[in-house]
Amino acid sequence: MKSTGIVRKLDQLGRIVIPKELRKVLDINERDPLEIFINEELIVLKKYYVKNACIVTGEISDENKEYAPGLILSPRGAEMVLNMLMQETK
């Protein structure tokens, strides 16, 4: 495990702030869900990806399709991607 040298204190509600630089590097945005793991004395946070969630819209639906490994699109997300591709080819 790699040390960042960053130390943060818990506030009175038990919260910590993940520094902006780390959030940017790890592509963690406001309201992104984080999964919490415990390994002996370690607390590990990992960005949580909902299975079958559209990578464009975030929608979760039985209508979502996987077009390639990890490329899951909802009907609306697929339409948005198609429109973007069509605009770029003009």
Gaussian input, Z-matrix of N, CA and C with variables (Angstrom, degrees):
# hf/3-21g

backbone

0 1
 N
 C     1     B1
 C     2     B2     1     A1
 N     3     B3     2     A2     1     D1
 C     4     B4     3     A3     2     D2
 C     5     B5     4     A4     3     D3
 N     6     B6     5     A5     4     D4
 C     7     B7     6     A6     5     D5
 C     8     B8     7     A7     6     D6
 N     9     B9     8     A8     7     D7
 C    10    B10     9     A9     8     D8
 C    11    B11    10    A10     9     D9
 N    12    B12    11    A11    10    D10
 C    13    B13    12    A12    11    D11
 C    14    B14    13    A13    12    D12
 N    15    B15    14    A14    13    D13
 C    16    B16    15    A15    14    D14
 C    17    B17    16    A16    15    D15
 N    18    B18    17    A17    16    D16
 C    19    B19    18    A18    17    D17
 C    20    B20    19    A19    18    D18
 N    21    B21    20    A20    19    D19
 C    22    B22    21    A21    20    D20
 C    23    B23    22    A22    21    D21
 N    24    B24    23    A23    22    D22
 C    25    B25    24    A24    23    D23
 C    26    B26    25    A25    24    D24
 N    27    B27    26    A26    25    D25
 C    28    B28    27    A27    26    D26
 C    29    B29    28    A28    27    D27
 N    30    B30    29    A29    28    D28
 C    31    B31    30    A30    29    D29
 C    32    B32    31    A31    30    D30
 N    33    B33    32    A32    31    D31
 C    34    B34    33    A33    32    D32
 C    35    B35    34    A34    33    D33
 N    36    B36    35    A35    34    D34
 C    37    B37    36    A36    35    D35
 C    38    B38    37    A37    36    D36
 N    39    B39    38    A38    37    D37
 C    40    B40    39    A39    38    D38
 C    41    B41    40    A40    39    D39
 N    42    B42    41    A41    40    D40
 C    43    B43    42    A42    41    D41
 C    44    B44    43    A43    42    D42
 N    45    B45    44    A44    43    D43
 C    46    B46    45    A45    44    D44
 C    47    B47    46    A46    45    D45
 N    48    B48    47    A47    46    D46
 C    49    B49    48    A48    47    D47
 C    50    B50    49    A49    48    D48
 N    51    B51    50    A50    49    D49
 C    52    B52    51    A51    50    D50
 C    53    B53    52    A52    51    D51
 N    54    B54    53    A53    52    D52
 C    55    B55    54    A54    53    D53
 C    56    B56    55    A55    54    D54
 N    57    B57    56    A56    55    D55
 C    58    B58    57    A57    56    D56
 C    59    B59    58    A58    57    D57
 N    60    B60    59    A59    58    D58
 C    61    B61    60    A60    59    D59
 C    62    B62    61    A61    60    D60
 N    63    B63    62    A62    61    D61
 C    64    B64    63    A63    62    D62
 C    65    B65    64    A64    63    D63
 N    66    B66    65    A65    64    D64
 C    67    B67    66    A66    65    D65
 C    68    B68    67    A67    66    D66
 N    69    B69    68    A68    67    D67
 C    70    B70    69    A69    68    D68
 C    71    B71    70    A70    69    D69
 N    72    B72    71    A71    70    D70
 C    73    B73    72    A72    71    D71
 C    74    B74    73    A73    72    D72
 N    75    B75    74    A74    73    D73
 C    76    B76    75    A75    74    D74
 C    77    B77    76    A76    75    D75
 N    78    B78    77    A77    76    D76
 C    79    B79    78    A78    77    D77
 C    80    B80    79    A79    78    D78
 N    81    B81    80    A80    79    D79
 C    82    B82    81    A81    80    D80
 C    83    B83    82    A82    81    D81
 N    84    B84    83    A83    82    D82
 C    85    B85    84    A84    83    D83
 C    86    B86    85    A85    84    D84
 N    87    B87    86    A86    85    D85
 C    88    B88    87    A87    86    D86
 C    89    B89    88    A88    87    D87
 N    90    B90    89    A89    88    D88
 C    91    B91    90    A90    89    D89
 C    92    B92    91    A91    90    D90
 N    93    B93    92    A92    91    D91
 C    94    B94    93    A93    92    D92
 C    95    B95    94    A94    93    D93
 N    96    B96    95    A95    94    D94
 C    97    B97    96    A96    95    D95
 C    98    B98    97    A97    96    D96
 N    99    B99    98    A98    97    D97
 C   100   B100    99    A99    98    D98
 C   101   B101   100   A100    99    D99
 N   102   B102   101   A101   100   D100
 C   103   B103   102   A102   101   D101
 C   104   B104   103   A103   102   D102
 N   105   B105   104   A104   103   D103
 C   106   B106   105   A105   104   D104
 C   107   B107   106   A106   105   D105
 N   108   B108   107   A107   106   D106
 C   109   B109   108   A108   107   D107
 C   110   B110   109   A109   108   D108
 N   111   B111   110   A110   109   D109
 C   112   B112   111   A111   110   D110
 C   113   B113   112   A112   111   D111
 N   114   B114   113   A113   112   D112
 C   115   B115   114   A114   113   D113
 C   116   B116   115   A115   114   D114
 N   117   B117   116   A116   115   D115
 C   118   B118   117   A117   116   D116
 C   119   B119   118   A118   117   D117
 N   120   B120   119   A119   118   D118
 C   121   B121   120   A120   119   D119
 C   122   B122   121   A121   120   D120
 N   123   B123   122   A122   121   D121
 C   124   B124   123   A123   122   D122
 C   125   B125   124   A124   123   D123
 N   126   B126   125   A125   124   D124
 C   127   B127   126   A126   125   D125
 C   128   B128   127   A127   126   D126
 N   129   B129   128   A128   127   D127
 C   130   B130   129   A129   128   D128
 C   131   B131   130   A130   129   D129
 N   132   B132   131   A131   130   D130
 C   133   B133   132   A132   131   D131
 C   134   B134   133   A133   132   D132
 N   135   B135   134   A134   133   D133
 C   136   B136   135   A135   134   D134
 C   137   B137   136   A136   135   D135
 N   138   B138   137   A137   136   D136
 C   139   B139   138   A138   137   D137
 C   140   B140   139   A139   138   D138
 N   141   B141   140   A140   139   D139
 C   142   B142   141   A141   140   D140
 C   143   B143   142   A142   141   D141
 N   144   B144   143   A143   142   D142
 C   145   B145   144   A144   143   D143
 C   146   B146   145   A145   144   D144
 N   147   B147   146   A146   145   D145
 C   148   B148   147   A147   146   D146
 C   149   B149   148   A148   147   D147
 N   150   B150   149   A149   148   D148
 C   151   B151   150   A150   149   D149
 C   152   B152   151   A151   150   D150
 N   153   B153   152   A152   151   D151
 C   154   B154   153   A153   152   D152
 C   155   B155   154   A154   153   D153
 N   156   B156   155   A155   154   D154
 C   157   B157   156   A156   155   D155
 C   158   B158   157   A157   156   D156
 N   159   B159   158   A158   157   D157
 C   160   B160   159   A159   158   D158
 C   161   B161   160   A160   159   D159
 N   162   B162   161   A161   160   D160
 C   163   B163   162   A162   161   D161
 C   164   B164   163   A163   162   D162
 N   165   B165   164   A164   163   D163
 C   166   B166   165   A165   164   D164
 C   167   B167   166   A166   165   D165
 N   168   B168   167   A167   166   D166
 C   169   B169   168   A168   167   D167
 C   170   B170   169   A169   168   D168
 N   171   B171   170   A170   169   D169
 C   172   B172   171   A171   170   D170
 C   173   B173   172   A172   171   D171
 N   174   B174   173   A173   172   D172
 C   175   B175   174   A174   173   D173
 C   176   B176   175   A175   174   D174
 N   177   B177   176   A176   175   D175
 C   178   B178   177   A177   176   D176
 C   179   B179   178   A178   177   D177
 N   180   B180   179   A179   178   D178
 C   181   B181   180   A180   179   D179
 C   182   B182   181   A181   180   D180
 N   183   B183   182   A182   181   D181
 C   184   B184   183   A183   182   D182
 C   185   B185   184   A184   183   D183
 N   186   B186   185   A185   184   D184
 C   187   B187   186   A186   185   D185
 C   188   B188   187   A187   186   D186
 N   189   B189   188   A188   187   D187
 C   190   B190   189   A189   188   D188
 C   191   B191   190   A190   189   D189
 N   192   B192   191   A191   190   D190
 C   193   B193   192   A192   191   D191
 C   194   B194   193   A193   192   D192
 N   195   B195   194   A194   193   D193
 C   196   B196   195   A195   194   D194
 C   197   B197   196   A196   195   D195
 N   198   B198   197   A197   196   D196
 C   199   B199   198   A198   197   D197
 C   200   B200   199   A199   198   D198
 N   201   B201   200   A200   199   D199
 C   202   B202   201   A201   200   D200
 C   203   B203   202   A202   201   D201
 N   204   B204   203   A203   202   D202
 C   205   B205   204   A204   203   D203
 C   206   B206   205   A205   204   D204
 N   207   B207   206   A206   205   D205
 C   208   B208   207   A207   206   D206
 C   209   B209   208   A208   207   D207
 N   210   B210   209   A209   208   D208
 C   211   B211   210   A210   209   D209
 C   212   B212   211   A211   210   D210
 N   213   B213   212   A212   211   D211
 C   214   B214   213   A213   212   D212
 C   215   B215   214   A214   213   D213
 N   216   B216   215   A215   214   D214
 C   217   B217   216   A216   215   D215
 C   218   B218   217   A217   216   D216
 N   219   B219   218   A218   217   D217
 C   220   B220   219   A219   218   D218
 C   221   B221   220   A220   219   D219
 N   222   B222   221   A221   220   D220
 C   223   B223   222   A222   221   D221
 C   224   B224   223   A223   222   D222
 N   225   B225   224   A224   223   D223
 C   226   B226   225   A225   224   D224
 C   227   B227   226   A226   225   D225
 N   228   B228   227   A227   226   D226
 C   229   B229   228   A228   227   D227
 C   230   B230   229   A229   228   D228
 N   231   B231   230   A230   229   D229
 C   232   B232   231   A231   230   D230
 C   233   B233   232   A232   231   D231
 N   234   B234   233   A233   232   D232
 C   235   B235   234   A234   233   D233
 C   236   B236   235   A235   234   D234
 N   237   B237   236   A236   235   D235
 C   238   B238   237   A237   236   D236
 C   239   B239   238   A238   237   D237
 N   240   B240   239   A239   238   D238
 C   241   B241   240   A240   239   D239
 C   242   B242   241   A241   240   D240
 N   243   B243   242   A242   241   D241
 C   244   B244   243   A243   242   D242
 C   245   B245   244   A244   243   D243
 N   246   B246   245   A245   244   D244
 C   247   B247   246   A246   245   D245
 C   248   B248   247   A247   246   D246
 N   249   B249   248   A248   247   D247
 C   250   B250   249   A249   248   D248
 C   251   B251   250   A250   249   D249
 N   252   B252   251   A251   250   D250
 C   253   B253   252   A252   251   D251
 C   254   B254   253   A253   252   D252
 N   255   B255   254   A254   253   D253
 C   256   B256   255   A255   254   D254
 C   257   B257   256   A256   255   D255
 N   258   B258   257   A257   256   D256
 C   259   B259   258   A258   257   D257
 C   260   B260   259   A259   258   D258
 N   261   B261   260   A260   259   D259
 C   262   B262   261   A261   260   D260
 C   263   B263   262   A262   261   D261
 N   264   B264   263   A263   262   D262
 C   265   B265   264   A264   263   D263
 C   266   B266   265   A265   264   D264
 N   267   B267   266   A266   265   D265
 C   268   B268   267   A267   266   D266
 C   269   B269   268   A268   267   D267

   B1=1.4399
   B2=1.5260
   B3=1.3255
   B4=1.4601
   B5=1.5286
   B6=1.3137
   B7=1.4583
   B8=1.5229
   B9=1.3305
   B10=1.4625
   B11=1.5226
   B12=1.3243
   B13=1.4606
   B14=1.5143
   B15=1.3277
   B16=1.4650
   B17=1.5221
   B18=1.3345
   B19=1.4672
   B20=1.5214
   B21=1.2959
   B22=1.4617
   B23=1.5244
   B24=1.3289
   B25=1.4662
   B26=1.5227
   B27=1.3261
   B28=1.4606
   B29=1.5137
   B30=1.3392
   B31=1.4583
   B32=1.5267
   B33=1.3133
   B34=1.4675
   B35=1.5279
   B36=1.3402
   B37=1.4685
   B38=1.5338
   B39=1.3353
   B40=1.4612
   B41=1.5162
   B42=1.3270
   B43=1.4614
   B44=1.5252
   B45=1.3248
   B46=1.4640
   B47=1.5261
   B48=1.3161
   B49=1.4607
   B50=1.5229
   B51=1.3233
   B52=1.4581
   B53=1.5269
   B54=1.3254
   B55=1.4660
   B56=1.5307
   B57=1.3303
   B58=1.4573
   B59=1.5247
   B60=1.3399
   B61=1.4601
   B62=1.5276
   B63=1.3494
   B64=1.4641
   B65=1.5227
   B66=1.3408
   B67=1.4677
   B68=1.5201
   B69=1.3193
   B70=1.4636
   B71=1.5295
   B72=1.3327
   B73=1.4636
   B74=1.5259
   B75=1.3416
   B76=1.4628
   B77=1.5308
   B78=1.3494
   B79=1.4667
   B80=1.5285
   B81=1.3263
   B82=1.4642
   B83=1.5180
   B84=1.3207
   B85=1.4582
   B86=1.5227
   B87=1.3261
   B88=1.4546
   B89=1.5336
   B90=1.3000
   B91=1.4687
   B92=1.5358
   B93=1.3361
   B94=1.4626
   B95=1.5302
   B96=1.3202
   B97=1.4695
   B98=1.5241
   B99=1.3250
   B100=1.4581
   B101=1.5219
   B102=1.3122
   B103=1.4595
   B104=1.5272
   B105=1.3300
   B106=1.4584
   B107=1.5168
   B108=1.3420
   B109=1.4616
   B110=1.5200
   B111=1.3264
   B112=1.4635
   B113=1.5158
   B114=1.3341
   B115=1.4571
   B116=1.5263
   B117=1.3335
   B118=1.4601
   B119=1.5216
   B120=1.3339
   B121=1.4666
   B122=1.5293
   B123=1.3289
   B124=1.4601
   B125=1.5178
   B126=1.3170
   B127=1.4620
   B128=1.5197
   B129=1.3231
   B130=1.4609
   B131=1.5207
   B132=1.3277
   B133=1.4609
   B134=1.5236
   B135=1.3211
   B136=1.4649
   B137=1.5228
   B138=1.3297
   B139=1.4598
   B140=1.5213
   B141=1.3154
   B142=1.4658
   B143=1.5161
   B144=1.3157
   B145=1.4551
   B146=1.5172
   B147=1.3071
   B148=1.4533
   B149=1.5165
   B150=1.3188
   B151=1.4571
   B152=1.5236
   B153=1.3033
   B154=1.4658
   B155=1.5231
   B156=1.3334
   B157=1.4598
   B158=1.5311
   B159=1.3079
   B160=1.4645
   B161=1.5294
   B162=1.3345
   B163=1.4600
   B164=1.5280
   B165=1.3201
   B166=1.4645
   B167=1.5258
   B168=1.3206
   B169=1.4627
   B170=1.5271
   B171=1.3204
   B172=1.4632
   B173=1.5132
   B174=1.3298
   B175=1.4669
   B176=1.5302
   B177=1.3179
   B178=1.4648
   B179=1.5145
   B180=1.3342
   B181=1.4587
   B182=1.5193
   B183=1.3235
   B184=1.4579
   B185=1.5224
   B186=1.3359
   B187=1.4614
   B188=1.5301
   B189=1.3380
   B190=1.4651
   B191=1.5117
   B192=1.3418
   B193=1.4690
   B194=1.5141
   B195=1.3432
   B196=1.4553
   B197=1.5273
   B198=1.3319
   B199=1.4599
   B200=1.5228
   B201=1.3103
   B202=1.4666
   B203=1.5239
   B204=1.3236
   B205=1.4636
   B206=1.5331
   B207=1.3219
   B208=1.4590
   B209=1.5177
   B210=1.3230
   B211=1.4641
   B212=1.5235
   B213=1.3219
   B214=1.4618
   B215=1.5250
   B216=1.3192
   B217=1.4629
   B218=1.5170
   B219=1.3236
   B220=1.4555
   B221=1.5223
   B222=1.3308
   B223=1.4668
   B224=1.5318
   B225=1.3312
   B226=1.4714
   B227=1.5313
   B228=1.3385
   B229=1.4636
   B230=1.5193
   B231=1.3339
   B232=1.4647
   B233=1.5226
   B234=1.3205
   B235=1.4666
   B236=1.5320
   B237=1.3275
   B238=1.4623
   B239=1.5284
   B240=1.3357
   B241=1.4640
   B242=1.5238
   B243=1.3263
   B244=1.4619
   B245=1.5280
   B246=1.3302
   B247=1.4684
   B248=1.5232
   B249=1.3443
   B250=1.4693
   B251=1.5222
   B252=1.3300
   B253=1.4660
   B254=1.5220
   B255=1.3214
   B256=1.4618
   B257=1.5232
   B258=1.3334
   B259=1.4727
   B260=1.5201
   B261=1.3311
   B262=1.4631
   B263=1.5132
   B264=1.3185
   B265=1.4698
   B266=1.5232
   B267=1.3187
   B268=1.4689
   B269=1.4959
   A1=108.16
   A2=116.87
   A3=122.63
   A4=110.19
   A5=117.80
   A6=122.37
   A7=109.68
   A8=115.82
   A9=120.40
   A10=111.18
   A11=116.72
   A12=120.71
   A13=112.76
   A14=117.17
   A15=121.82
   A16=108.70
   A17=116.22
   A18=121.73
   A19=107.88
   A20=117.30
   A21=122.99
   A22=109.28
   A23=116.28
   A24=121.47
   A25=109.23
   A26=115.68
   A27=121.05
   A28=109.20
   A29=117.59
   A30=119.67
   A31=109.22
   A32=117.63
   A33=121.45
   A34=113.26
   A35=117.81
   A36=121.20
   A37=112.06
   A38=117.33
   A39=120.91
   A40=113.90
   A41=118.03
   A42=121.66
   A43=110.92
   A44=115.09
   A45=121.55
   A46=107.49
   A47=114.92
   A48=120.53
   A49=107.88
   A50=116.19
   A51=120.56
   A52=106.08
   A53=117.73
   A54=120.39
   A55=112.81
   A56=114.63
   A57=122.16
   A58=112.08
   A59=117.14
   A60=120.94
   A61=110.96
   A62=116.61
   A63=120.28
   A64=111.32
   A65=116.21
   A66=119.39
   A67=110.58
   A68=117.07
   A69=120.67
   A70=110.51
   A71=117.04
   A72=121.38
   A73=111.30
   A74=116.85
   A75=121.51
   A76=113.00
   A77=116.84
   A78=122.60
   A79=111.12
   A80=115.85
   A81=121.76
   A82=107.19
   A83=116.40
   A84=122.23
   A85=110.59
   A86=115.02
   A87=120.44
   A88=109.41
   A89=116.08
   A90=124.46
   A91=113.97
   A92=119.39
   A93=120.33
   A94=109.08
   A95=117.42
   A96=118.57
   A97=110.49
   A98=115.71
   A99=122.01
   A100=108.04
   A101=115.68
   A102=121.65
   A103=107.88
   A104=117.26
   A105=122.33
   A106=109.67
   A107=115.61
   A108=122.25
   A109=108.81
   A110=116.06
   A111=121.58
   A112=107.40
   A113=116.28
   A114=122.59
   A115=106.61
   A116=115.88
   A117=122.67
   A118=108.87
   A119=118.98
   A120=121.14
   A121=112.86
   A122=117.81
   A123=121.54
   A124=111.13
   A125=115.56
   A126=122.40
   A127=105.34
   A128=117.15
   A129=121.79
   A130=108.76
   A131=116.81
   A132=122.53
   A133=108.24
   A134=115.55
   A135=120.72
   A136=108.14
   A137=116.05
   A138=119.18
   A139=108.25
   A140=115.58
   A141=121.22
   A142=109.73
   A143=115.39
   A144=121.27
   A145=107.98
   A146=116.14
   A147=121.10
   A148=109.01
   A149=116.42
   A150=120.20
   A151=109.04
   A152=115.50
   A153=123.99
   A154=114.01
   A155=118.22
   A156=120.38
   A157=108.96
   A158=115.96
   A159=121.92
   A160=109.12
   A161=117.17
   A162=119.95
   A163=112.47
   A164=117.78
   A165=121.11
   A166=110.66
   A167=117.26
   A168=121.16
   A169=113.79
   A170=117.34
   A171=120.95
   A172=113.47
   A173=116.97
   A174=121.36
   A175=110.97
   A176=114.70
   A177=121.02
   A178=106.95
   A179=116.38
   A180=120.48
   A181=109.72
   A182=115.65
   A183=120.39
   A184=111.37
   A185=116.79
   A186=121.22
   A187=112.71
   A188=117.53
   A189=120.09
   A190=109.98
   A191=115.12
   A192=120.46
   A193=109.86
   A194=115.17
   A195=120.98
   A196=107.72
   A197=116.04
   A198=121.61
   A199=112.15
   A200=116.93
   A201=124.68
   A202=105.38
   A203=118.81
   A204=119.17
   A205=111.45
   A206=115.67
   A207=121.53
   A208=114.83
   A209=118.61
   A210=122.68
   A211=108.71
   A212=115.20
   A213=121.45
   A214=108.01
   A215=115.73
   A216=121.29
   A217=110.71
   A218=115.02
   A219=120.82
   A220=106.98
   A221=118.28
   A222=118.65
   A223=111.86
   A224=116.55
   A225=120.16
   A226=110.84
   A227=117.05
   A228=121.02
   A229=111.46
   A230=116.91
   A231=121.11
   A232=110.16
   A233=116.11
   A234=120.34
   A235=110.51
   A236=116.70
   A237=120.67
   A238=110.82
   A239=116.90
   A240=120.98
   A241=110.07
   A242=117.49
   A243=121.39
   A244=110.79
   A245=117.06
   A246=120.57
   A247=111.43
   A248=117.01
   A249=120.18
   A250=110.84
   A251=116.65
   A252=120.28
   A253=111.40
   A254=116.53
   A255=120.23
   A256=111.16
   A257=117.48
   A258=121.07
   A259=111.04
   A260=117.09
   A261=120.24
   A262=112.81
   A263=118.37
   A264=120.72
   A265=111.82
   A266=117.72
   A267=120.53
   A268=111.30
   D1=140.21
   D2=-175.49
   D3=-96.17
   D4=131.61
   D5=177.79
   D6=-86.35
   D7=137.92
   D8=177.08
   D9=-95.09
   D10=-17.39
   D11=-176.53
   D12=79.90
   D13=4.06
   D14=-178.92
   D15=-93.29
   D16=132.04
   D17=177.70
   D18=-122.18
   D19=134.26
   D20=177.75
   D21=-129.45
   D22=147.13
   D23=176.09
   D24=-99.10
   D25=148.81
   D26=173.33
   D27=-72.39
   D28=143.37
   D29=172.72
   D30=-84.89
   D31=-176.51
   D32=-175.90
   D33=-64.45
   D34=-17.65
   D35=178.06
   D36=-99.71
   D37=6.16
   D38=178.24
   D39=83.76
   D40=17.54
   D41=-178.24
   D42=-96.34
   D43=153.19
   D44=170.63
   D45=-128.33
   D46=159.15
   D47=176.19
   D48=-104.21
   D49=127.53
   D50=173.80
   D51=-85.04
   D52=120.79
   D53=-175.55
   D54=-54.64
   D55=144.80
   D56=-177.63
   D57=-54.11
   D58=-40.12
   D59=-178.51
   D60=-60.94
   D61=-42.43
   D62=179.10
   D63=-68.27
   D64=-41.33
   D65=178.62
   D66=-61.20
   D67=-38.71
   D68=-179.99
   D69=-66.71
   D70=-46.96
   D71=-179.44
   D72=-62.20
   D73=-38.21
   D74=-176.52
   D75=-92.96
   D76=4.54
   D77=-179.84
   D78=54.35
   D79=47.57
   D80=175.84
   D81=-104.43
   D82=121.08
   D83=-177.82
   D84=-111.04
   D85=164.92
   D86=177.59
   D87=-54.45
   D88=134.71
   D89=179.00
   D90=77.88
   D91=-0.54
   D92=175.61
   D93=-67.10
   D94=136.74
   D95=177.47
   D96=-75.88
   D97=141.82
   D98=176.22
   D99=-119.43
   D100=136.50
   D101=177.32
   D102=-93.18
   D103=139.44
   D104=-176.85
   D105=-110.90
   D106=126.71
   D107=177.86
   D108=-119.45
   D109=152.41
   D110=173.84
   D111=-122.66
   D112=130.36
   D113=177.87
   D114=-132.68
   D115=100.04
   D116=-174.22
   D117=53.79
   D118=-110.18
   D119=-178.27
   D120=-97.44
   D121=6.90
   D122=-177.39
   D123=-98.66
   D124=142.69
   D125=169.46
   D126=-110.94
   D127=121.94
   D128=-176.35
   D129=-116.18
   D130=128.91
   D131=175.91
   D132=-105.96
   D133=137.43
   D134=179.80
   D135=-138.92
   D136=137.25
   D137=176.72
   D138=-59.98
   D139=131.63
   D140=-175.46
   D141=-96.42
   D142=127.07
   D143=176.70
   D144=-109.72
   D145=119.68
   D146=179.21
   D147=-70.93
   D148=129.14
   D149=179.53
   D150=-64.55
   D151=135.41
   D152=179.56
   D153=69.27
   D154=20.00
   D155=175.54
   D156=-86.92
   D157=139.09
   D158=177.83
   D159=-64.55
   D160=132.03
   D161=-178.84
   D162=-74.49
   D163=-13.46
   D164=179.75
   D165=-95.94
   D166=-50.15
   D167=-173.92
   D168=-101.80
   D169=-19.50
   D170=-175.84
   D171=80.94
   D172=0.75
   D173=-178.19
   D174=-68.11
   D175=141.56
   D176=175.75
   D177=-112.97
   D178=122.37
   D179=-175.73
   D180=-157.05
   D181=153.34
   D182=173.70
   D183=-68.08
   D184=-16.44
   D185=179.79
   D186=-83.54
   D187=-9.46
   D188=178.45
   D189=-65.55
   D190=146.30
   D191=-179.81
   D192=-127.60
   D193=146.96
   D194=175.61
   D195=-96.73
   D196=114.53
   D197=-176.76
   D198=-91.13
   D199=-22.48
   D200=175.78
   D201=-159.06
   D202=164.89
   D203=-179.70
   D204=-54.33
   D205=117.17
   D206=179.49
   D207=84.50
   D208=-5.17
   D209=-179.91
   D210=-101.53
   D211=88.44
   D212=-178.28
   D213=-108.58
   D214=128.36
   D215=-179.16
   D216=-128.52
   D217=139.96
   D218=170.31
   D219=-81.04
   D220=166.77
   D221=176.43
   D222=-55.73
   D223=-41.63
   D224=179.63
   D225=-67.97
   D226=-40.58
   D227=177.92
   D228=-63.50
   D229=-41.15
   D230=178.49
   D231=-63.36
   D232=-40.37
   D233=178.89
   D234=-64.79
   D235=-40.36
   D236=178.98
   D237=-63.85
   D238=-43.84
   D239=178.86
   D240=-63.61
   D241=-43.87
   D242=179.14
   D243=-60.41
   D244=-43.98
   D245=178.83
   D246=-62.32
   D247=-41.35
   D248=178.48
   D249=-63.69
   D250=-42.54
   D251=179.55
   D252=-65.01
   D253=-40.74
   D254=179.69
   D255=-65.22
   D256=-37.96
   D257=178.78
   D258=-66.30
   D259=-37.07
   D260=-178.63
   D261=-73.60
   D262=-21.27
   D263=-179.76
   D264=-89.26
   D265=-4.43
   D266=179.47
   D267=-80.47

